[in-house]
Amino acid sequence: MRKSPFAFALFGSFLTLGPANGQEAAIEIHADQVIRPISRFLTGSCIEDVNHEIYGGIDSQMIYGEAFQEPAPLPALKGFTRYSGQWIVDRGELRASGGDGPKLLCNEPGFADGTASVEIFFNEKHGGNAGMILKVTEAGDGADTFNGYEIALDTSGYLILGRHRHNWEPIQKTTCEVPIKQWIVLSVRTSGDFLEVSVDGKKILTCSDTNTPLPAGLAGLRVWQREARFRNFSIQTTGRTRRLVPFEPESQQGWDDGVSGAWSGFHNGSAQGGFALDTNNAFIGRQSQWIRFAGGEGEIGLENQGLNRWGMSLVRGKTYEGYIWARAPKATRFVVAFESRDGSRKYANKKLTLGTDAWRRVKFSLTPSTSDPAARFAIKLEQTGSVEIGYALLEPAPWGRFKGLPDRKDVVDGLLDQGVTVLRYGGSMVNAPEYRWKKMIGPRDRRPPYRGFWHPDSSDGWGIVDFLNLCEVAGFLGVPDFNIDESPQDMADFIEYVNGPAKSEWGRKRAADGHPAPFRLSHVELGNEERVDETYWRKFKALAEAIWTKDRNVIPVVGDFAYNREIRDPFDFNGSDARITTLAAHQKILELAKQHNCEVWFDVHVNTDGPAMSSSVAALPSYVAAIDKIAAGARHHVVVFELNANNHQQRRALSNAQAIMVGERLGLPVVTSANGLQPDGQNDNGWDQGLLFLNPAHVWLQPPGYVTQMFSRNYEPLLVASEVQNPGGLDVAAARSEDGKTIVLQVANLKGDAQPAKIALRQFSPSRSSFKFEQLTASFDAVNTAEHHDNVQPTRGERPLATTDGWIAHTFPPHSFSVLRFE
């Protein structure tokens, strides 16, 4: 009988004594007073495709846009630069189609002091907002990829003022009449750090941004998750007259006309031809890509430079493998190649032949003659003919993949080096209506693309089953997350697919997909950051019972949200991010588990922006106590699947350390930190919090990732009593080995000064005359960069175990997390 790996109870306490000013901290560890077991799975990582952690990250697929689903670029607008989104000119008006924060910037430089104005039209009441952005610098594709002020209108009746510094920092939200089906004049006047906002000539708010004023920059427009129309955009800077900036499309055609948006077209020599998107007979999804060579000499083709067109990292003499699904009206030869970013240097090429109008998969391999950290992959014609491309795969040969899986070896090795013990695959991405597990099985080139939560053109090329394969081979405990609107039958089929015998209906499909033996999956999460109310309860009940009909040992996890205030009464409280005020639905879920004699977990998320403990971490013990109070004997646990922040700095590292220690004290079975991965410079959804950073050539840990590593490699299984007098800025926890021969002391110093302390080991006699220490110390804002991976990293050492009156002296560095090991 398979059991959950967590079979211990919640009990015990942690004691911190009050400070006495001017005295050094005194830490006492009581080795004989075991509080509770410590889970091995508090060093977890949460991966979801927020900032392309998967598609462009861990996935070994080097091509971004492999199925050609991204639309062709729209004509450029005169005097503007577009950053994502559909901005369409219609008789002098501009229509924005919505999305996650697309931007349109006027190219006129130097907007600092002056007035910007635009008229906005909303056709219907709808979530989201639209407005202007001012003083914009460092702009790029992505919701939060810029610095600047945002001033936006929301049809629910609000004017919103906020600041972006590659994140979102709300400043003020004011009630304001925002009518629909009529033009609204939004006007902003700036002078130094002062902003004044008017709507239809009426002053709505004023603000002085004295702490973080932004310098001069560009002015432009932005929408967030809604459609809007704009007209009469004007700019007036100090000393100049007001000028209307017209919305006019560029007239000339370019070589990218008819090319899927993740690719670029090119031609050399006198070659004539063009490109087109086939929306009638696509290989998969909504469109495929035609290339046509009409005449002349030279070549015409498409090139791809991977995620964000950063370039593909090629290693000289190493083989790369792939295949292309293509067809041609008649016998045609085309070429696949590795080239320099501008195409001037050729590194490898392979000539391929098609002779049929039917779709055919053509395999190839390429071995570059030169290393290049930013190369491109090309598909091209060198003679008259045409070819339609439906799908293209390119990945390193087994040398660059983790144990033959479709995963970047360096990324998985980075997770293992980090000491990750559990992976959760989920987050807001599961809330997309088309996110369904049955679309993620079978050959990756046949899995349908879909409109994702974070990205409009998402790929199922790497999904839940690929995640489970990775966890099994790498040795991670894997917890996949599912859309709460999966049908009960589909969830039952999933459990049979992963855990059923090979002779069962879905077990046979698993075996056909290359995994004859059951996965023996133990946990699944249902939904993410849900409003756990009566509606959620009904959906959860149906899915949980479907799961248990196939495997009673699988533990369904409630996808709860965050709680920011202490819960004193489980049925009357405030402070839930989901805006619930009662745990009545939670109680029904617990009763359901008890009725079936099965186990349930509850996933809550907390903020670790740091350095001070957040309200959600402070409220976590009361949530655990409230769930215990209403459990009535039902088997359950509380887990934290997302430590969340808006930074990856040292201050977040210290906050993560505190949260993991809280998890130890509460006896939580799992703590995982988001985001597990982050492509360097890719922060288009506001979560600049990656633990393991990557680019096409390298991976490196950020300070919070090193905290995970320190906890993991210094793990001991039993929490023991510890107390600290005069703690100052120190937060302390202690653990020991099963045999009692090793004591580990964990200390976070949140202060900017070194904190001297004395340490007493009660009921413990060290066998060594020295102790080992490991510490991570840096300024609060310190991070690691692509150029300097080791700005912040732990240092290790060993010191003599000298005592004075039974006390060991040690000084904890400023802004540090330290682990001391006594044996």
VOGU-3710 file (C-alpha; in Angstrom, 3 decimals, decimal comma):
1> mrkspfafal> 0,000/0,000/0,000  1,504/3,314/-1,094  1,412/6,097/1,487  2,054/9,807/1,359  5,718/10,492/2,259  4,454/12,767/5,058  2,975/10,894/8,001  3,809/13,124/10,948  1,523/15,260/13,111  1,543/18,977/13,914
11> fgsfltlgpa> 2,681/19,614/17,448  5,250/21,562/19,460  6,171/25,241/19,654  8,985/27,739/19,107  10,125/30,204/21,746  11,698/33,629/21,193  12,470/35,663/24,303  12,234/39,454/24,350  15,208/41,701/23,542  17,395/43,494/26,019
21> ngqeaaieih> 19,035/46,502/24,385  22,802/46,577/24,066  23,398/42,896/24,794  24,619/40,227/22,430  22,215/37,508/21,435  22,291/34,310/23,467  21,136/31,221/21,553  20,435/27,995/23,399  19,813/24,718/21,575  18,228/21,833/23,478
31> adqvirpisr> 19,298/18,725/21,595  17,175/16,420/23,741  13,916/18,307/23,148  12,613/17,121/19,781  9,697/19,283/18,633  8,728/17,442/15,442  10,100/15,875/12,257  11,215/18,225/9,476  10,104/17,344/5,974  12,769/16,729/3,332
41> fltgsciedv> 10,525/18,631/0,934  10,813/22,195/2,221  13,404/22,912/-0,479  11,023/22,965/-3,414  10,635/24,921/-6,588  7,491/25,967/-8,445  7,773/26,143/-12,211  5,161/27,583/-14,543  5,456/29,302/-17,871  5,150/32,821/-16,468
51> nheiyggids> 8,209/34,399/-18,038  8,836/31,497/-20,417  10,242/29,168/-17,765  9,149/26,229/-19,939  8,648/27,357/-23,519  12,035/28,990/-24,059  13,402/27,778/-20,711  13,746/24,174/-19,521  12,303/22,742/-22,745  15,150/21,520/-24,961
61> qmiygeafqe> 13,346/22,929/-28,007  15,599/25,749/-29,245  13,066/27,251/-31,669  10,543/29,712/-30,321  7,409/29,617/-32,471  7,946/26,070/-33,674  4,355/25,689/-34,953  4,184/29,108/-36,687  1,105/30,166/-34,694  2,171/33,736/-33,930
71> paplpalkgf> 0,420/36,222/-36,261  2,395/38,163/-38,846  3,489/41,619/-37,659  1,100/44,457/-38,403  2,290/47,454/-40,427  4,405/49,816/-38,360  2,919/53,132/-37,218  4,702/56,308/-38,258  6,504/57,870/-35,324  5,673/55,043/-32,907
81> trysgqwivd> 7,282/51,848/-31,671  5,017/48,910/-30,870  5,814/46,566/-27,965  3,472/43,578/-28,368  -0,216/43,676/-29,076  -2,422/44,522/-32,025  -2,500/48,290/-32,695  -4,668/48,925/-35,762  -5,364/52,299/-37,409  -8,912/52,814/-38,644
91> rgelrasggd> -9,743/56,207/-40,221  -7,402/58,086/-37,934  -8,438/56,243/-34,787  -6,303/53,617/-33,108  -7,775/50,320/-31,915  -5,939/48,222/-29,323  -7,099/44,627/-29,074  -6,105/44,032/-25,469  -3,676/41,541/-23,969  -1,273/41,518/-21,052
101> gpkllcnepg> 0,040/45,042/-21,180  1,001/45,826/-24,800  2,563/49,281/-25,241  2,792/51,839/-28,029  5,434/54,549/-27,562  5,749/57,843/-29,379  9,320/58,160/-30,632  9,629/61,845/-29,734  12,320/61,932/-27,034  12,623/63,727/-23,740
111> fadgtasvei> 9,147/63,985/-22,186  9,813/65,327/-18,683  7,733/68,394/-17,839  4,612/69,115/-19,820  1,171/67,763/-20,650  0,077/64,643/-22,501  -3,510/64,020/-23,488  -5,558/61,401/-25,327  -9,203/60,546/-25,892  -10,248/56,996/-24,988
121> ffnekhggna> -13,361/55,056/-26,000  -14,613/51,957/-24,207  -17,277/49,984/-26,051  -18,441/48,001/-23,012  -17,937/47,505/-19,296  -15,149/44,990/-18,934  -12,267/44,104/-16,659  -8,870/45,621/-17,319  -7,954/49,200/-18,077  -6,429/51,511/-20,682
131> gmilkvteag> -4,561/54,793/-20,639  -1,205/56,509/-21,017  2,337/55,776/-19,909  4,813/58,628/-19,372  8,547/59,090/-18,776  9,124/55,643/-20,259  12,636/54,204/-20,468  14,106/50,704/-20,987  11,024/49,500/-22,855  10,657/46,038/-24,365
141> dgadtfngye> 8,008/43,436/-25,088  6,178/42,319/-21,974  3,718/43,685/-19,452  6,261/45,168/-17,073  9,285/45,494/-19,310  9,777/49,232/-18,904  10,216/52,051/-16,433  7,500/54,706/-16,380  4,305/56,051/-14,886  0,979/54,513/-15,891
151> ialdtsgyli> -2,268/56,497/-15,754  -5,238/54,331/-16,703  -9,039/54,293/-16,647  -11,092/51,308/-15,487  -14,778/51,083/-16,504  -15,682/49,836/-13,027  -15,215/53,483/-12,048  -11,574/54,094/-11,212  -8,559/56,126/-12,220  -5,345/54,226/-11,534
161> lgrhrhnwep> -1,888/55,770/-11,094  1,131/53,518/-10,740  4,824/53,224/-11,365  6,678/50,576/-13,353  10,314/49,807/-12,689  10,222/46,489/-14,517  7,448/45,663/-12,053  4,158/47,199/-10,933  4,022/49,618/-8,001  0,516/51,039/-7,423
171> iqkttcevpi> 0,555/54,639/-6,200  -3,073/55,751/-6,064  -6,510/54,450/-7,071  -9,314/57,016/-7,133  -13,011/56,714/-7,905  -13,836/58,368/-11,186  -16,738/58,286/-13,621  -15,678/56,207/-16,636  -18,628/56,008/-19,049  -18,866/53,557/-21,934
181> kqwivlsvrt> -19,728/54,304/-25,570  -18,427/57,859/-25,453  -15,057/59,525/-25,820  -13,249/60,415/-22,578  -10,406/62,930/-22,403  -7,542/61,781/-20,176  -4,908/64,459/-19,508  -1,746/64,363/-17,381  0,448/67,314/-16,443  3,918/66,717/-15,007
191> sgdflevsvd> 6,421/69,057/-13,402  9,454/67,529/-11,714  8,118/64,918/-9,312  4,568/66,323/-9,498  1,704/64,745/-11,494  -1,808/66,110/-12,008  -4,461/63,982/-13,732  -7,697/65,284/-15,246  -10,604/63,422/-16,832  -12,901/65,356/-19,181
201> gkkiltcsdt> -11,403/68,585/-17,876  -12,037/67,758/-14,209  -9,022/67,418/-11,914  -9,160/63,918/-10,379  -5,879/63,487/-8,513  -2,513/65,056/-7,793  0,605/63,277/-6,593  4,202/64,115/-5,723  6,537/61,168/-6,217  9,280/62,471/-3,946
211> ntplpaglag> 10,845/59,109/-3,061  11,303/57,525/-6,490  10,753/60,184/-9,193  11,357/58,956/-12,710  13,572/60,819/-15,194  12,584/62,073/-18,628  11,461/59,478/-21,156  8,923/58,724/-23,846  5,150/59,051/-23,787  2,748/56,425/-25,062
221> lrvwqrearf> -0,333/54,243/-24,656  -0,994/50,972/-22,878  -3,917/48,583/-22,415  -4,326/45,826/-19,878  -6,613/42,877/-20,676  -9,252/44,854/-22,536  -9,968/46,503/-25,881  -9,955/50,276/-26,239  -9,875/52,956/-28,929  -7,767/56,114/-28,937
231> rnfsiqttgr> -7,753/59,413/-30,835  -6,334/62,938/-30,556  -3,111/61,963/-28,823  -1,177/65,146/-28,052  2,052/66,127/-26,331  3,057/69,536/-25,059  6,443/69,890/-23,388  7,678/72,982/-21,554  8,328/75,845/-23,918  6,611/74,199/-26,899
241> trrlvpfepe> 3,138/74,368/-28,362  0,699/71,472/-28,125  1,138/69,019/-30,991  -1,256/66,324/-32,141  0,562/63,078/-32,964  -1,386/61,363/-35,757  -1,930/57,631/-36,005  -0,750/56,644/-39,507  0,468/53,266/-40,789  3,734/52,950/-42,673
251> sqqgwddgvs> 3,036/52,281/-46,329  6,061/50,284/-47,465  6,087/46,502/-47,445  8,847/44,528/-45,769  10,299/41,069/-46,012  8,403/40,039/-42,894  5,015/40,447/-44,576  3,294/37,080/-44,385  5,798/35,675/-41,865  4,725/34,210/-38,517
261> gawsgfhngs> 5,694/36,637/-35,768  8,401/34,565/-34,042  10,320/34,234/-37,332  11,854/36,728/-39,773  12,063/36,598/-43,528  15,263/37,224/-45,506  16,599/37,086/-49,033  20,045/37,269/-50,607  21,218/38,140/-54,083  18,582/38,760/-56,727
271> aqggfaldtn> 16,201/36,126/-55,375  12,537/37,028/-55,782  9,660/35,509/-53,883  7,738/35,901/-50,681  5,893/34,399/-47,768  2,317/33,620/-46,828  0,393/32,090/-43,941  -1,916/29,193/-44,778  -5,014/29,352/-42,590  -7,051/26,833/-44,604
281> nafigrqsqw> -4,932/23,678/-44,523  -2,664/24,150/-41,520  -0,594/21,253/-40,230  -1,653/22,061/-36,681  -3,410/24,948/-34,984  -4,650/27,854/-37,063  -1,899/28,387/-39,634  1,234/27,103/-41,358  4,012/28,935/-43,196  4,682/29,118/-46,971
291> irfaggegei> 8,063/30,065/-48,486  8,183/30,762/-52,235  11,243/31,276/-54,497  9,930/32,835/-57,708  13,134/33,576/-59,609  16,560/35,140/-59,662  19,646/33,870/-57,904  20,525/33,649/-54,237  18,278/32,420/-51,462  15,031/33,256/-49,712
301> glenqglnrw> 14,002/31,903/-46,363  13,027/32,198/-42,722  15,240/32,509/-39,683  14,604/31,945/-35,989  16,763/33,156/-33,093  14,884/31,537/-30,223  13,138/33,254/-27,324  13,132/37,058/-27,643  15,432/36,715/-30,660  18,312/36,450/-28,196
311> gmslvrgkty> 20,120/34,066/-30,516  20,805/30,349/-30,216  23,904/29,203/-28,373  25,906/26,824/-30,566  28,900/24,759/-29,469  31,499/23,941/-32,088  31,611/20,261/-33,055  28,473/19,326/-31,101  25,549/17,777/-32,947  22,039/19,228/-32,950
321> egyiwarapk> 19,045/17,195/-34,073  15,641/18,028/-35,422  12,922/17,486/-37,934  10,531/19,541/-40,005  6,983/18,776/-41,039  6,629/20,145/-44,568  4,991/19,649/-47,913  5,507/20,943/-51,471  3,339/20,960/-54,610  6,149/19,248/-56,540
331> atrfvvafes> 9,628/17,889/-55,923  11,496/20,623/-54,063  14,836/20,892/-52,320  15,195/23,147/-49,296  18,005/23,812/-46,863  18,252/23,969/-43,064  21,268/25,786/-41,677  23,050/27,357/-38,746  24,231/30,889/-39,445  25,456/33,979/-37,652
341> rdgsrkyank> 22,781/36,369/-36,442  22,985/38,474/-39,634  23,415/35,476/-41,931  26,851/36,550/-43,169  28,640/33,462/-41,788  27,562/29,870/-42,398  28,226/27,277/-39,677  26,377/24,182/-40,969  23,763/23,289/-43,549  21,797/20,280/-44,736
351> kltlgtdawr> 19,909/19,891/-48,014  16,533/18,181/-47,697  14,155/17,010/-50,426  10,365/16,854/-50,610  8,416/15,243/-53,419  4,825/15,097/-52,267  1,916/17,385/-51,480  1,212/15,354/-48,328  2,705/16,432/-45,000  5,983/14,628/-44,381
361> rvkfsltpst> 8,358/14,628/-41,450  11,945/15,231/-42,593  14,725/14,571/-40,058  18,106/16,313/-40,023  21,201/16,898/-37,911  23,586/19,861/-37,932  27,092/20,178/-36,454  28,336/23,773/-36,374  31,914/24,497/-37,412  32,111/27,452/-35,016
371> sdpaarfaik> 30,829/28,253/-31,538  28,471/31,215/-31,424  26,428/32,312/-28,366  23,866/34,133/-30,531  23,349/32,306/-33,825  20,259/31,664/-35,908  18,531/28,686/-37,490  17,391/29,092/-41,097  15,002/27,292/-43,439  15,524/28,457/-47,001
381> leqtgsveig> 15,138/27,832/-50,705  18,042/28,284/-53,145  16,148/27,638/-56,374  12,687/28,049/-57,846  9,979/26,310/-55,877  7,786/26,588/-52,811  7,460/24,727/-49,543  4,966/24,881/-46,681  6,342/24,402/-43,169  4,010/23,210/-40,413
391> yallepapwg> 6,326/22,454/-37,517  10,050/22,616/-36,781  11,957/20,934/-33,927  15,573/21,695/-33,066  17,367/20,527/-29,912  20,810/19,398/-28,809  21,658/15,744/-29,342  21,717/13,678/-26,108  24,893/15,478/-24,982  22,816/18,592/-24,215
401> rfkglpdrkd> 19,644/16,976/-22,887  19,068/15,611/-19,410  19,259/11,812/-19,632  17,635/11,750/-23,051  14,561/13,752/-21,993  13,360/16,893/-23,810  14,950/19,039/-21,093  18,003/21,284/-21,146  20,695/19,388/-19,258  22,272/22,512/-17,788
411> vvdglldqgv> 18,925/23,715/-16,416  18,073/20,410/-14,723  21,631/20,148/-13,398  21,137/23,642/-11,995  17,989/22,548/-10,163  19,841/19,537/-8,742  22,789/21,708/-7,691  20,305/24,023/-5,998  19,193/21,093/-3,872  15,609/21,045/-5,101
421> tvlryggsmv> 13,721/18,063/-3,692  10,179/18,752/-4,910  8,780/20,423/-8,008  5,320/21,845/-8,371  4,222/22,394/-11,958  1,456/24,957/-11,863  0,259/28,440/-11,210  -1,986/30,838/-13,050  -1,181/29,113/-16,349  -3,594/26,308/-15,377
431> napeyrwkkm> -6,472/28,796/-15,312  -6,473/29,134/-19,108  -9,695/27,553/-20,457  -7,755/25,448/-22,977  -5,208/24,120/-20,453  -6,159/20,428/-20,479  -3,957/17,408/-19,806  -5,302/15,322/-22,696  -3,842/17,883/-25,116  -0,373/17,284/-23,625
441> igprdrrppy> 0,156/13,624/-24,476  1,280/11,851/-27,612  3,886/13,164/-30,073  4,812/16,733/-29,220  4,463/17,854/-32,835  0,796/16,828/-32,792  -0,177/18,554/-29,552  -2,465/21,519/-30,278  -1,221/25,018/-29,500  -3,597/27,067/-27,371
451> rgfwhpdssd> -4,295/30,516/-25,984  -2,519/30,505/-22,659  -3,015/32,566/-19,528  0,367/34,300/-19,835  1,011/33,998/-23,566  -1,530/34,241/-26,396  0,314/31,605/-28,454  1,251/28,864/-26,015  2,728/25,460/-26,783  1,802/22,073/-25,359
461> gwgivdflnl> 5,136/20,695/-26,571  6,204/20,361/-22,929  3,422/19,553/-20,509  2,310/17,602/-17,457  3,541/14,206/-18,633  6,937/15,636/-19,641  7,091/17,156/-16,163  6,386/13,777/-14,549  9,073/12,112/-16,662  11,567/14,735/-15,510
471> cevagflgvp> 10,632/14,335/-11,837  10,915/10,566/-12,022  14,342/10,572/-13,671  15,769/13,474/-11,617  14,379/12,177/-8,313  12,062/15,095/-7,544  8,726/14,648/-5,813  6,421/15,986/-8,533  3,091/17,751/-7,958  1,219/18,750/-11,131
481> dfnidespqd> -1,537/21,352/-11,055  -4,768/21,102/-13,065  -7,469/23,442/-14,252  -10,346/23,177/-11,788  -12,713/22,868/-14,757  -11,262/19,556/-15,942  -14,144/17,093/-16,138  -14,409/14,325/-13,521  -14,085/11,710/-16,265  -10,920/13,343/-17,609
491> madfieyvng> -9,388/13,426/-14,114  -10,249/9,760/-13,596  -8,645/9,021/-16,960  -5,537/10,942/-15,901  -5,115/8,916/-12,717  -5,456/5,735/-14,754  -2,967/7,117/-17,292  -0,290/7,803/-14,664  -0,973/5,094/-12,074  -3,039/2,402/-13,783
501> paksewgrkr> -1,779/-0,960/-15,021  -0,382/-1,109/-18,544  -3,342/-3,273/-19,579  -5,938/-0,645/-18,643  -7,341/1,637/-21,351  -5,311/4,691/-20,356  -2,398/2,636/-19,098  -2,019/1,361/-22,670  -1,875/4,949/-23,897  0,845/5,689/-21,327
511> aadghpapfr> 2,826/2,683/-22,516  2,393/3,811/-26,129  3,810/7,183/-25,073  6,960/5,427/-23,876  6,314/4,759/-20,176  5,074/1,177/-19,599  5,383/1,267/-15,791  3,021/3,395/-13,689  4,354/6,749/-12,467  3,025/6,111/-8,957
521> lshvelgnee> 1,983/9,762/-8,660  0,962/10,672/-5,122  -0,378/14,259/-5,324  -2,363/16,435/-7,738  -3,428/20,049/-7,240  -6,850/21,227/-8,380  -6,857/24,860/-9,461  -4,604/27,737/-8,508  -5,281/30,705/-6,227  -8,984/29,921/-6,264
531> rvdetywrkf> -11,839/31,437/-4,356  -12,534/28,409/-2,150  -16,260/28,829/-1,782  -19,383/26,791/-2,532  -18,701/26,813/-6,267  -15,140/25,577/-5,818  -16,295/22,964/-3,289  -18,710/21,426/-5,789  -16,035/21,230/-8,491  -13,428/19,878/-6,056
541> kalaeaiwtk> -15,823/17,208/-4,754  -16,528/15,892/-8,241  -12,848/15,766/-9,200  -11,627/14,321/-5,884  -14,184/11,504/-5,969  -13,235/10,744/-9,578  -9,575/10,583/-8,526  -10,303/8,298/-5,572  -12,323/5,888/-7,705  -9,056/5,159/-9,536
551> drnvipvvgd> -6,518/5,477/-6,699  -7,479/6,185/-3,079  -3,893/6,958/-2,177  -3,623/10,013/-4,422  -3,878/13,199/-2,373  -5,799/16,060/-4,029  -4,535/19,522/-3,083  -6,874/22,491/-2,703  -5,619/25,439/-4,750  -6,224/28,101/-2,100
561> faynreirdp> -4,867/31,676/-2,167  -3,229/33,964/0,436  -4,335/35,167/3,875  -2,977/38,449/5,208  -4,629/38,697/8,633  -4,736/36,405/11,611  -7,708/34,025/11,553  -9,289/33,865/14,992  -12,678/32,504/13,929  -12,621/30,053/10,970
571> fdfngsdari> -16,075/31,249/9,964  -15,628/35,006/10,344  -12,430/36,728/9,220  -10,980/39,190/6,717  -7,715/39,511/4,823  -8,107/36,756/2,221  -6,796/37,683/-1,211  -9,702/35,664/-2,614  -12,081/37,811/-0,521  -13,642/34,902/1,294
581> ttlaahqkil> -14,628/35,402/4,937  -15,292/31,811/5,996  -13,665/28,384/5,787  -17,049/26,696/5,377  -16,048/25,216/2,000  -12,778/24,013/3,492  -14,771/22,256/6,205  -16,855/20,481/3,570  -13,693/19,344/1,812  -12,351/17,967/5,087
591> elakqhncev> -15,655/16,161/5,738  -15,425/14,668/2,243  -11,921/13,352/2,923  -13,037/11,861/6,239  -16,064/10,258/4,610  -13,823/8,524/2,054  -11,029/7,861/4,565  -8,660/9,718/2,245  -6,304/12,669/2,702  -6,455/16,246/1,411
601> wfdvhvntdg> -3,974/19,118/1,427  -4,503/22,868/1,323  -2,059/25,041/-0,645  -1,695/28,663/0,459  0,680/31,236/-1,000  2,721/33,790/0,899  4,751/36,870/0,089  8,503/36,881/0,632  9,417/40,243/-0,904  11,477/40,902/2,214
611> pamsssvaal> 13,290/41,785/4,237  10,650/42,059/6,957  8,228/39,183/7,471  5,113/39,732/5,357  1,590/39,746/6,737  0,820/36,523/4,823  3,732/34,655/6,448  2,737/36,064/9,859  -0,868/34,885/9,334  0,113/31,393/8,152
621> psyvaaidki> 0,157/29,760/11,639  -3,400/30,931/12,249  -4,546/29,377/8,962  -2,924/26,069/9,921  -4,595/26,239/13,338  -7,971/27,080/11,781  -7,797/24,103/9,398  -6,808/21,850/12,309  -9,723/23,196/14,321  -12,356/22,317/11,718
631> aagarhhvvv> -10,767/19,038/10,549  -12,689/16,813/13,012  -10,277/13,946/12,461  -9,912/14,264/8,695  -6,415/13,528/7,426  -4,938/16,727/6,056  -1,934/19,029/5,755  -1,298/22,639/4,832  1,426/23,312/2,263  2,931/26,402/0,665
641> felnannhqq> 3,455/25,931/-3,054  4,416/29,533/-3,785  6,786/31,799/-1,944  6,160/34,890/-4,063  7,991/38,184/-4,479  8,696/40,911/-6,996  12,467/40,606/-6,776  15,286/38,061/-6,765  17,555/40,057/-4,469  19,280/39,253/-1,183
651> rralsnaqai> 16,345/40,713/0,744  14,098/38,093/-0,874  16,670/35,412/0,019  16,410/36,330/3,706  12,623/36,390/3,532  12,608/32,945/1,898  14,859/31,676/4,692  12,423/32,974/7,296  9,468/31,383/5,496  11,188/27,992/5,296
661> mvgerlglpv> 11,968/28,164/9,022  8,289/28,945/9,659  7,513/25,835/7,607  9,839/23,802/9,837  8,163/25,075/13,010  4,662/24,414/11,694  5,536/20,951/10,398  4,548/21,729/6,819  5,215/18,808/4,469  6,100/20,950/1,415
671> vtsanglqpd> 7,344/24,468/0,729  8,179/25,489/-2,832  9,371/28,860/-4,068  8,254/30,642/-7,219  9,533/31,246/-9,772  11,755/28,243/-10,105  13,265/29,461/-13,378  13,601/32,785/-15,165  15,153/33,628/-18,526  17,520/36,528/-17,866
681> gqndngwdqg> 15,925/39,862/-18,711  12,563/38,234/-19,394  10,103/39,697/-16,921  6,996/40,380/-18,930  4,438/39,464/-16,283  5,608/41,209/-13,136  7,266/38,243/-11,431  10,943/39,176/-11,372  11,646/36,511/-8,771  13,455/33,622/-10,410
691> llflnpahvw> 15,688/31,428/-8,266  17,588/29,873/-11,162  18,299/32,257/-14,049  19,105/31,135/-17,554  20,014/32,406/-20,977  20,691/30,353/-24,121  24,224/29,499/-22,962  24,300/29,510/-19,148  22,379/29,024/-15,898  23,144/30,581/-12,518
701> lqppgyvtqm> 21,582/30,864/-9,079  20,202/34,021/-7,531  20,475/34,655/-3,760  17,111/32,985/-2,937  18,273/29,917/-4,876  21,361/29,695/-2,705  19,126/29,756/0,385  17,354/26,673/-0,978  20,734/25,068/-1,570  21,920/25,814/1,986
711> fsrnyepllv> 18,798/24,345/3,577  18,954/21,290/1,335  22,580/20,288/1,804  22,422/20,909/5,557  19,161/19,039/6,082  18,619/17,166/9,324  15,270/15,488/10,043  14,337/16,590/13,576  13,420/20,087/14,784  14,713/20,677/18,307
721> asevqnpggl> 13,901/23,379/20,815  15,894/26,571/20,547  15,545/29,909/22,207  17,268/33,243/21,780  17,586/36,049/24,269  18,253/39,569/22,947  17,609/38,430/19,360  18,026/41,843/17,763  17,564/41,053/14,076  18,185/37,301/14,396
731> dvaaarsedg> 15,649/34,613/13,507  16,729/31,148/14,663  15,841/27,472/14,202  17,752/24,281/15,015  17,654/20,684/13,820  19,469/17,454/14,625  20,152/14,078/13,083  18,210/10,930/13,976  21,205/9,514/15,850  21,729/12,750/17,748
741> ktivlqvanl> 25,314/13,148/16,511  24,773/16,312/14,434  23,205/19,667/15,278  22,426/22,298/12,625  21,705/25,912/13,560  19,942/28,169/11,014  20,143/31,935/11,557  18,809/34,821/9,478  20,220/38,262/10,338  17,882/40,911/8,929
751> kgdaqpakia> 19,928/43,831/10,222  22,499/45,868/8,346  25,026/45,350/11,147  26,973/42,268/12,146  25,298/40,585/15,119  27,597/38,954/17,696  26,078/36,002/19,518  26,953/33,259/21,928  25,649/29,749/21,405  25,062/27,007/23,973
761> lrqfspsrss> 24,536/23,361/22,997  22,489/21,761/25,758  22,513/17,953/26,099  24,954/17,644/23,210  28,639/16,738/23,329  30,473/17,501/20,051  32,933/14,864/18,872  34,831/17,354/16,711  36,965/20,207/17,958  35,647/22,541/15,265
771> fkfeqltasf> 32,363/23,433/13,629  31,535/24,134/9,998  29,665/27,205/8,858  28,127/28,433/5,626  26,857/31,963/5,144  25,220/34,086/2,457  25,696/37,809/3,012  25,244/40,842/0,767  23,435/44,167/0,551  19,649/43,899/0,378
781> davntaehhd> 19,556/44,767/-3,340  22,387/42,459/-4,457  21,741/40,032/-7,337  23,758/37,855/-9,691  24,032/38,839/-13,348  24,866/37,105/-16,602  28,258/38,805/-16,551  28,929/38,176/-12,856  27,302/34,936/-11,729  29,090/34,998/-8,369
791> nvqptrgerp> 28,267/38,474/-7,045  26,379/36,755/-4,232  27,170/33,200/-3,227  27,670/31,336/0,041  31,051/31,157/1,670  32,033/28,123/3,736  34,524/27,660/6,474  35,448/25,929/9,708  36,220/27,406/13,111  37,635/25,986/16,346
801> lattdgwiah> 34,965/24,964/18,813  36,278/27,259/21,549  33,921/27,829/24,475  33,794/30,257/27,357  31,712/29,070/30,285  30,002/26,641/27,894  29,210/29,293/25,251  30,493/29,357/21,664  31,077/32,822/20,189  30,054/33,572/16,614
811> tfpphsfsvl> 29,247/36,762/14,728  26,522/36,711/12,084  27,283/39,029/9,129  24,877/41,800/8,117  21,960/40,881/5,851  22,885/37,220/6,057  21,595/33,691/6,260  23,953/31,308/8,056  24,033/27,588/8,793  26,315/26,284/11,548
821> rfe> 26,979/22,556/11,747  28,138/20,881/14,963  29,186/17,213/14,963
//
